Amino acid sequence: MTSVAAISQQIWDMKYRLKLLDGQPVDKTVSDTWTRVAKALAEPERDPAAWVPRFAEALADYQFLPAGRILAGAGTGRNVTLFNCFVMGRIPDDMGGIFAHLREAALTMQQGGGIGYDFSTLRPKGAAVLGVGADASGPLSFMDVWDAMCRTIMSAGHRRGAMMATLRCDHPDIEAFVEAKREAGRLRMFNLSVLVTDAFMTAVRQDDAWPLTFNGTVFKTLQARDLWDRIMRATYAYAEPGVIFIDRINQHNNLWYVEDISATNPCGEQPLPPYGACLLGSINLAALVRKPFTEQAHLDMDRLAELVPLAVRMMDNVVDASRFPLPEQLAEAKAKRRIGLGVTGLADALILCRARYGSEQAVALTEQWLAALRRHAYLASTRLAAEKGSFPLFDAEKFLAGANALTLDTDVRDAIAAYGLRNALLTSIAPTGTISLFADNISSGIEPVFAYSYDRNVLMPDGSRRQEEVSDHAFRLFRQMFGEQAPLPDYFVDVQALSPADHVVMQAVAQKYVDSSISKTINCPEDLSFESFKDVYVHAFELGCKGCTTYRPNEVTGSVLSVKKAEEKAKTPPAAPSTPATVQDAGAVVYMTQPLDRPDVLPGQTYKVRWPESDHALYITLNDIIQDGRRRPFEVFINSKNMEHYAWTVALTRMISAVFRRGGDIAFVVEELKAVFDPRGGQWMNGRYVPSLLAAIGEVIERHMIGIGFLPEHGEGGGTAEPVRRAVGAPGGHQRQCPQCGQPGLVRQEGCDQCPNCGYSKCS
């Protein structure tokens, strides 16, 4: 890659460029960032100077992309972890142990690590608590505690902590777990996944009875198929919970002989034991394609063979170079030295090689490339073992007897037997949303291209905004080679043109060569029937996937933030006050140089707003005045028993009322309020996400303006917001707004919300 998109420089400057506290950059160029990272990861070597240029060369041109934590933290001297995520210890079923683990979670997130927890160890709601004469509140009540903690912890680099919660399919509270996110505002800091066993899938297939048990006691029995349908219907309706095929994960775990897994990191690509750490990096396949778009297009397998050993060595050194929030995490990482080397830019690489995503050709190429990557990774780890020693818990006989090890090539198994293995697990496919934007906007992980081109609003230093086009790497290269008017060949396929089966087959072929798991979202069309949707998960299980996550546009997680239409416009009062001489007629908009006088009596309306985080409702009163036969807002009053809101509600009342009384086009008040995003996270109200309490107030004011006829109904033209510019290839009808930049187009990929406009990413 000789030149990169402007967004790549912007992402680098925002997220990965080392700066002093006053904002002065230490990294002058991207090459300086590569050198900083290379030096930090070479320090554990016997001769660091010999490895720095080799590591920097691997990073150059975005060929090898360490995870964002490494790029942002390595060589900075900051007290942060270079590991992306952790699975925490097993929660004991007692109050002291529960809150000890809550503290561990807070400390981990404070250093920038996302966390995963299995809550199956906690007794179900209503179960007796011996010794205190009380009933248990159940695992969901403690998940609420974790959720509240996560809202208050800002992780390193100003990223909010992400969490995964799992619960076994036979836990007595599984039905409540499945339905938890139907409740407005609940567990919004968590991704949820059900731990599905092979026995459960057999029971579903045979429509058997399924007992829900805890510590050997059966609390309830229901039909397995009914529970499966409930899981599927919840996922169909609002994209959660996901499904983790936990028996398959443990059966194919290289460390089957020393650990048992029951949870994953927040995005699901790393099933981990208690205190297991998630170390990620990706080979950029798009950067390795030679002679793109020609009949001779191919992946440079020789360069892949050179890159992978360097990547393995760098990631192995991260184990020694990183800080860890807890000593248990350090001990676990060093005992097993697991890494998660994967790929990104797969879809772009397929396009450059003229292969349609999901086709037989694409499956064959993916298999060839990932098989080679796994082979080179294992051989590199055996060479590292010969040089530096195997991971401490390595047992050659037991390791080679594992189901995953049995699929390795014979010469690789021979090398492991002869030299040992440095890293217990080597491959994983991570979410690479922001990293992919940084690397010239290549496709993310093994996901298909979401949109080939879209418009992005860029905030300029003077406060203005300019619009720039952001295009996918392969799309832009095609246009450069063949011109703007050249029709796209049929191998240019985006997520809207793919069937769920195309997604599943690509995930399944990748899983064959991945030790851990894969972060992947199977995007489904909104009109997909429930029966067909449910079959996606069965298909994923039958093809050998370790988990399945889907996203189908829906009213809960996939709609434009909008207010409901007023059911009935308010009637205009017959009386009208006199018009001051200072009013200048400007058609539908009234301007004035002096504020209007307040009549003794004004018509108005009071609205009640129940904000989920507040114990007391807000009451918003809007009074109107009649100008030239037209009713318009004149003043607003905001009241609540919650004294926490007193100062700012008084200030807001006075400011908005002053604006209303000055006249003019006051619709901007609504726009500004609705654009406010609470850094602690918004709330779900009436089945929709509202980004802040101020935004909720803005929606009330907008609803009132529509109700009195001051603003037109949505869809009549001239609404309060500018029309959304739809991205090329973006799905119609459901555009979500980014909580960081406020722009529409937030997409769900690899278990995370990702913004193509500003690079925001949140796995929760």
N, C-alpha and C positions, 0 to 999 in steps of 0.2 A: 504494500500500500504506500504510494508516494504522497498522496494528499488525503486529508480526512475531512469529514463534515464539520461545520462550525460547532454543532452540538457536542462533538467529541471534546473540543477544547473547553467548552463551557462546563461539561461534566467534570473534566479533569480539574479545572480551576475551583469548582465548588466542593468536590468530594475527595480528591486524591492528592492535590498539590499541597506540599508542606508550606505552611505560613507561620510567621511569628504571631504572638498574641495581638499585636496591633494591626494584623492583616498584611504585613509586608511579606511577599513571597520569598521563600528560601529556594524552592525549586523554580528556576528560571524557565526551564523548558520541560517537556515531557521526558526528554532524554535524561534530565537531572533526576526525575522521579525514578526512572529505570535504574540509574546508578545508585541512588540511595537504597532502593530495595535490594539490589544485587549485593551491595556491601554488607547490609544487615544480614542477609541470608548466607553470605559466605563466611561470616565470623566463626561459626562452629567448625569450619574446616581446619585441617592442620596447616595448610598454606592458603589463607584466604585470598591473597593477592592473585593467585593463579586462577581462582574461580570467578572473581568479580567480572572480568570481561566476557567470560563464557555465559554467565548468568544474564548479564546485561544484553548480550546478543540474542538470547532466547526470548527476552522480553520485548526487544525492539520490533517495531512494525506490528505490535499486538499479537505476536505468534503464540506466546504463552501468557495467559492472563491469571495471575494469582487472584484469590478472592479479594473483595474490597477491603476487608479488615487488614490484610497484608499490605496492600498498596497504600492505604492511608496511615498505617501505624508503624510499619517496619522502618527502623532507622531514625525514628523521631525522638526517642528517649521518653516517650509518654508512657504513663502507667495504664496501658490498654492491652487487651489480649489480641493476638493475631488469629485466634480461632473464631469462626463465625458463630457457632452455636454449641450448646451442650444439652445432654440429657442429664437431669439431676438425679439424686439418689432416690431410692424407693421410700415413699412416705409411710412412716409407721402409723398404726391405727391408734394413736393416742395424742392428746392435745399438745403436750410438750414437744413431741417429735414433729407434729404438723407445723408448729410455729418456728421450730428450729430450721425446718426446710424452707419456710417462707423467707427467713433471713438469708439463707444461702442463695435463694433465687434473686433477692434484691441485690446482694453483693455481686452476683454474676452479671446481672443486667447493667449494673452501674459501670462495669468495665467494658460494656459493649457486646456482651454475648446474649444471643437468643437462647431460650430454654425449652425443653420438652419434659413433660411429666406424665406418668401413668397414675391416674387416680383410682385405679381398680382395687388398691390395697385398703381403701377406706370403707368402713361398713356402711350399708345402705341407710337411707332415711327411714326412721322409725325403729331401727334395730336397737335393742337394749344396750345401754352403756353401764356395764357392771361397776358397782362401787359408788355410783353417784345417783342412782335411781332416776335416770333420765333416758330419753330416746335420742338416738343419733340424728344429727341434721343432714347427714349424707354428703357424698363427695361434691355435689354441685354447690353446696353452700360454701365449701372451702375453696372451690374454684372462683367463686365470687370474691373471696378475700384476695386470692392471687391476682385477679383481674384489677381490683382496686389498687393493689401495690404497683402493678405494672403501669397504671395510668400516671403514677407519681414519679416514676424513675425515668429520667432522660439518659439514655445510654451514650457512650462515647461518640463524638462526632454529631451530637444532637439528633441521633436516631432513636425513635421510641422502641422499647423492647418488644420483641415478638415472642409468642409462646405457642406451644402445641400441647393440647390435652388429649389423652387417650383414655378409653374405658373399654373393658372387655365386653364382648357380645353376650356373655352370660352373667354379667353383673346385675343385681336386682334393680339398679337405678338406670339401666340402659335406656329405657323408654323416655325418661325425663331428660337424659343426656342428649338423645337424638332431637328432642323438641326444644332444647334450651334456647336456641337463638331465635325462636319465634317470639320470645318476649323482648319487647323494645329495650334496646340499650344493654342487654345482658351479655356478658362474656365476649365483648367486642375486641378484647386484646388477645383472644385465643383463636387459633385454628383448632377445630375439633375433628378427631378421627376415631372410628370404631375399630377395635382390634377383633378382626374376624378370623375364626379358626377354621381349619379344614372340616372339623366335625359339624360346625354350624352350616357350612356350605353344602355338606351332604344332607343335613336335615332339611335345608331349604329345598334342595332338589327333590327329596322324597316327601316333602310336606309333613315332616315328623313334628311331634311335640318337642318343645325346647324349654328345659328348666333354667330358671334364673337363680343362681346360688351364691352364697358367700360363706366361706369357711365350712363347707360341707352341708350347710343348711339350705334347703330349697325354699325360697320365698314366694315364688310364683312360677306357673307353667303356662306357656302360650305356644301357639304354632310358630315354628321357625319361619315359615313363609310370610306370616303376618308381620313378624318383626322385621324381616328383610324389606317388606313393602314399606313399612314405616320409615326405615332408614333411607330407602330410595326416594320416597315421596318428599321427605325433608330436603334431601339433596336436590331433587328436581325443583323444589319450590324456592330454595335460597342458597344452593351451592354448598351446603354443609349438612352433616359431617362427611368427611372423606372416609375411605375404607382402606385399612391396612391388613394384608393377609399375613398375620403374625406367625403362623406355623411355618409358612414358606420362608419367611425371613430367618427364623431360627434354624431350619433344616439346611439352608444354604449359606449359613454363616461360617466363615473360615475358622472362627473361634468357638465353634459349637461345644468344644470340650472344656471351656473355662468360663463361659458367660451365657446368660439368658436375657433376651431383649424383650422389652414390653413398651417401648416408647421410641419416638423419633425426634429429630430436630424440627423446628417450626415449619419448614417447607417439605419435610418428608423424605428427602434424598439420603438421609443418614440415620438408619435405625441404630441405636446406640445402647450400650449397657449403662447402669448407674454411673454417673460422673463421666460418661464418655464425651469426647470432644470431636467437633466437626471441623476438619481442615480441608479446604477446598481450593481447587485450581482447575483451569480449563485450557485445553489446546484449541486454538482458533482454526477450525478446519477451513473456513473461507479464505484465510490468509495463505493456505498451502495449495490452493488450486492453481494449476498452470494451464495456459492456453484456454482461458475461459470462453464459453459459448461456441467453441469449435468442435469438430468431430474428434479432435485429439485432446479435448479437455480431460484432465485427470488430477487426482490428488498426488502431491509429491511425497511418495511413500518413503523415499530416502531421507527427506527432511523430517518427516514424522519420526523416523527411527533415530534421528539425532536429537530432536526436541524432547521426546518423552523421557529419556534417562536424565536429562538436565532438569526437567520439571520434577521428576521423582526426587532427585537429590535436593533440590531447593525446598520442596515441601517437607522432606524428612528433616532438614535443618530447621524448619519452622518449629518443630517440636522442642528443639533445644533453645531457640532464640526467643520464643514467646513467653510472656508472663501469663499466669493463670489466676483467676479470682480465688480459687480454693485449692488447698494442698491435695485434696482427693482427686481433683481434676488433673493436676500435674502428675500424680502417681499413675493414674489410669492411662494418660497419654504416653508416658514413657514406658510403661509396661507392655504396650501393644503397638505404639507408633503407627496407628492407622492413619491413612491419608485418603483423600477423595479426589483423585485426578479424573477429570471428565473432558467433555468437549463443549464447544459452543460454535455458533455459526453453521450448524449442520444444514439447515434449510437453504441458506445462501450457497453453501458448497454444492448442494444438490442442483440448485438452479444453474450455477456456473458450469456444472457438468451436464446440463440439459436433462436432468432427471426430475420427474414430477413427484413431489412429496406423497408418500403412501403407495406409489406404484411398485411393481416388481423390481424395476431397475433401482429405485431408491432404496428398497429393502436390501437388495444385494450389495449396493455400494456401502450402505450403513454397516452392514455385517462385515464387509471387508475392512473398512476403516477401523471400526471398534475392536475387531478381533486383533488387528495389528497393534492398536494402542495397548490393549490388555497384555499381549505377549511381550512387547517392549518394556512395559511397566514392571512386570514380574521379573524379567531377566535383569533389569536394572536393579531391582531390589535384592536379587541374589548376589549381584556384584557388590552392592553396598554392604551386604551381610558379610561377605568375604573380607571386606576392607575394615568395617567398623563393628561387626557383630550382629547377630540376629536380635529381634525383639525379645525381651527377657522371658516371655511366656511361650516362646516357640517350642513346639514338640513335633518333630518331623513326622513321626509315625501317625500321630493323631491328626495333624494338619492335613497330610496327604490322603487320609481316609475320609475327609469331609466331602460332602456332595458337591460343593463348588470347586474344590481342588481337583476332583475327578474329571472335570470338564477341561482342564488345562492340557496343552500339548505335552506329548511325552517328553520332549527335550526340556521343557520348562519344569516339569515335575522332577526330572533327573537333576537339574540344576539346583532346585530347592533341596532335594535330598543330599546333594554333595556340599552345598555352601550355606544352606540355611536361607532365611528370608528376613530382611530388615524391617518390613512393614506388614502387619497382620492382614490388613485389607488395603487395596490400592485404588480401586476405581469407584467412581460415583458420578452422577450427572446432576449438577447443581443448578439452581436458578441463577441466571446471569443478566438480569434486566439492566441494571445500571452499567455493569461492566461491558455489556454488549453495545450500549449507547456510546460509551467511551471508546470502544474499538471500531469507530466509523459506522456505528449503527448497523452492526451485523445482526442476523436473526439470533434469538436467545436460546441457549441450550440446545435441545433437540426439538424445540417448538417450530411449527411452521411460521412463515412471515405473517405478522398480524395485519400490517398495512404497508403498502409499498411507498406511499407518500402521504404526508399530511402537513398542514400549516401549523406553525408554532409561533405564539406571540412572545416576543423577547422584550423584557423590561430594559430600557435604556437608562444611562446615568442621569439624564435630565428628567426622568419620571415618565417619559412617553413610552409607547410600545411600538415596535415594528414587527411586521409579519415576515417570517422566513419559511421556506419550504424545507422540510426534513424528509429525506428519502432513504429507503433501505439501501444498503451497500451494493447488493447485486443489481437492484433496479437502477441505481445511479450509474454503475459501471456499464450496464447495457445501453443506457441512453448516451453515455459518452462515446461508446463504440459505434452505435448504429443510428443515432439521431433521435430527436424528440418525437418525431412522428412515426417511428418504426413500431409496428404492432407487436405486442408482447406475445412470445411463443406460448404454447399450451403448458410448458413446464413452469411458467410463472403462475403459481397457484398460491392463494392466500388462505387464511383460516376460514373465510366465509364460503369458499368453494369446496371445502373438504368435508367428508362424512366422518362421524365418530369412528367408524371402522378404520379409516386412514390413520387416525391418531393412534388407535390401539395397536395396530400392527407395527407401527414405528416404535412405540414404547416397548413392545414385546421383543422385537429383534435387538434393541439396545440392551434390554435387561439381561439377555444371554451373556453379555460380556461385562456386566457391572457387578462388582462384589457387593456393594451396598444397595442403594436403590436409586430412583430417578425422581426428580422434581419435574412433574409434567401436568399440565391441565388440558383435559380433553374438552375443547370448546364444542358445544352442541347447539344446533339451531333452536330458536325459541319455539318453533312449531313442532318439534320432535315429540311424538306421543310418549306418554309415560311408559307404556309397555316396551317400546323401542329403547327408551332411555335406560330402563332397568336392565336391559340386555347388555348394555355397554359394560357394566360391571361384571356380569357373568362371563362375557367374552374376555375381559382382561384377566379374570381368574383362570379361565381355561387355557389362555395363551402363555401363562407363566409369569405374569406381572406380580410384583410384590405389594402393589397398592394401586389405588385408582382415585383420581380427583377429576371432577367435571365442573364445567361452568356453563350454565344455560341462562341467557338473559331472562330476568324475572322482575316482578314488581318490587321485591325487597332489596335486591343488591344491584339491579341493573336498569334503573330508570333515571330520566332527567330529574334533577331537583326542581320541583315545581309545586305550586300551590293549587289546591282544588278550586274549581270555579265556584263562585258564589251561587247558591241555589236560587237566590232571588235578589235582584237589585233593590236597594232601598228606595223608597218613594221620596220624591223631592218635596220638601215642605212648601206650602203655598206662599209664605211670607219671605221677603228678601230684604236685607238691609240696603241702605243707600250705598252707591259706589263712590269712594273717595276720588277727589279730583286728580290725585297723583297717579291713578291707574292708567297705564298705556295699553290700548287694545292690541294684542298680538295674536289674534285668532284664538286657538284653543289654550294658549299659554298666557297667563296674566303676569305682567312685570310691574313693579312699583318701586319708587325711591324711598317711601316711608312705610313702616309696618302698618297694617290695618288696625283700626280700633276694634276692640272686642265688644260686640253687642251684649246686652244683659242675659239673653237666652240664646243658646245654640243647640241645634239638633246633634245627636251623637250616638255612639254605640260603645259598649264595653265588652271586651273579649277576655276570656280566661285562658291562660297558658299554663299547663302543668309540665314543668321541666323535670325530667326523670331524676336529676341529681339533687333537686331541691325539695325540702320538706313542705314548702308552702308554694301555692300557685302565685303567678303574676297576673294582675288585672290591668289591662291596657284599655284606656278610654280615649277614643278619638272623636273630637267635636269638629263640626263642619260649618262653613259659612257659604252664603249664596253670592256668587259674583256673576252678573250678566245672565242670570237664569241658570247658572251652572253651579253645582255643589262641589266644593273643594275642601280638603282638610285645612283646619285652622290651628288646632293645638292637640297635643297628646299628653296624657298623664299615665305614668307607670307606677303601680303600687304593689307592695307585697309585705307580708309579715316577716319575711326573711330579711333581717337587718344587714346581712352580708352584702345585699345588693343595693343598700340605701343610697350610698354616695353616687355610684355611677348611674343609677336610675334617675336620680334628681338631675344630674348633669345631662343625661340623655333627653329627659323631658324638656329642659330649658332650651337645649340646642336645637332639637327637632322643631319645637314650637316656634322658635325664633325664625327658622328657615321657612316654615309654613307661612308665617305672617308676612314675610317679605315677598311672597309670591314667586313667580318664575316657574320653571319646569322642575317641580319638586320630586319627580319620579326617581331622580338619582339617589334620594335618601333610601329608597327600597333597595336599589342596586348595591349601594355601599354596605348596608346592613347585612344583606344576604351573602355578601362576599367575605364576611368575617368567619374565620375558622379558628376554633378553640384548640390551642396546642395540646390540651389534655384529651382531645377527641370529642366528637359530637355525640348525638344521641339519636335513637330510632323513635320516631313519633308517628303514630298512625300508619305504621308500615313503611315509612320513608326515613331516610337518613337526613338529619338536619345538623349542619356542621358546628353550630354554636347557639347559645341562648340569644345572642344578638341577631343571628340569622332568623331565629324563630320569631322575634319581634318584627323583623323586616317583612316576614311572610304575612304576619297579621296586618301590618299597615298596607301591604299590597292587596290583600284580600278585601280590606275596607275600601281602598281606592277603586277597586273593580266593582264592589258592591254599590257604591254611590254613583257609578258611571264616570268617575274622573279618569280612570284608565279603562281601555277596552278589554274585553274578555281575551284570554289567551287563545291564539289562533285567529283573531280578527284583524291582526296586523297592528303594528305600533305598540307592541308589548314592552315591558320594562327591560327586557334583556335583548341583547343582539342575537340574531339567529346564529345557531351553531354551524360552523363550517365543518362539514363532514369530511373525515379523512378518506382518501382513496382506498377503498377496500375495507373501510371500517363498517361494522354492522349497523344497520339503520335502526332507529327507534329507541335505542337505549344508550345514551351517552352519560357516563358518570363524571362528576367533577373531581379534580385533584384537590385534596385538602391542603396542599402546600402552595400551589400557584393559582388555584381556582379555575383552571382551564378545563373544558370538557375533554373527554377521550380517555379517562382512566380505564385501563384494561386489566383483566385477571389472567395471569399466566403463571405457571409453575407454583401455584399456591400463594401467589403474592399479588397485591395491587401494584401496578406500575404505571407511571405517568410518562408518556412519550414527549411531553412538553418540557418538563424540568428535570426529569430523571428521578423523581420521588419513587421510593419503593417501600412497601410495608407488607410484611408477611404476618398478617393477623386478621 
